[in-house]
Amino acid sequence: MQFAGRHALITGGGTGIGAATARALATGGAKLSLLGRRREPLDAVAAETGGSAISCDVTERADIERAYAEARAAHGPFDLVILNAGIGDSAPFQRTKRQAWDRIMATNMTALFDGTQLALPDLLDGDDKRLIIVASVAGLRGAAYAAPYAASKHGAIGLAKSLALEFAKTNLTVNAVCPSFVDTPMVDESAERISRVSKRTEEEARQALAAMNASGRLVTAEEVADTILHLCRPSSRSINGACITIDGGTTA
């Protein structure tokens, strides 16, 4: 029960990496606040982990403020904040609409700014606090046909590293985790888009995405959650400003 009494807040906590992280932290005794837009999957994970399901649109700062207040009322100040909510899309750059750019940046970048700034009063008060940003290997290199997504993830990594330096002398560490293609609903959506514009089935599209990982398989959400769990442990207090890849060697 290494996280007993610790309050962990997870955005995008109803599916994929967020849900897997919630399960892992619950096993360690953490008190959980799960934020997300869709209530049904949040409620399911909350029932499984004993956490609180809190509806929240992370693209609206006022909604984050309201959700954070609800989370604090339920479980007290934050100890571990995992900013995991994210979206993706793919299209040739010249066909990418400004609305698509704005939507991706609002979720993948601006929500990190708001989510971090509003959590900092808790994270800078007390011992052994953690902020973990779920980025992507797309933040470490280019990504053809996914320029807005890659740009947002470069920004996420830059934010994590900058905050790590700014708060290096405090009890807060800030790190990014960078998975490659993970077996989550986001990959399901990507496979559906590929299938729609090509002659491939969705399963063939999933296999094509898996083949883009050097291992030839999709990373599991549990593998990413295990890395997040490690960063949350007291023994990881000297890991700060790191960008940890979980990609089967893709960026080696």
Secondary structure, DSSP 8 states (H G I E B T S, - for coil): -TTTT-EEEEETTTSHHHHHHHHHHHHTT-EEEEEES-HHHHHHHHHHHT-EEEE--TT-HHHHHHHHHHHHHHH-S-SEEEE---------GGG--HHHHHHHHIIIIIHHHHHHHHHHHHHTSSSSEEEEEE--GGGSS--TT-HHHHHHHHHHHHHHHHHHHHTTTSSEEEEEEEESSBSSHHHHHHHHHHHHHSSS-HHHHHHHHHHTSTTSS-B-HHHHHHHHHHHHSGGGTT--S-EEEESTTTT-
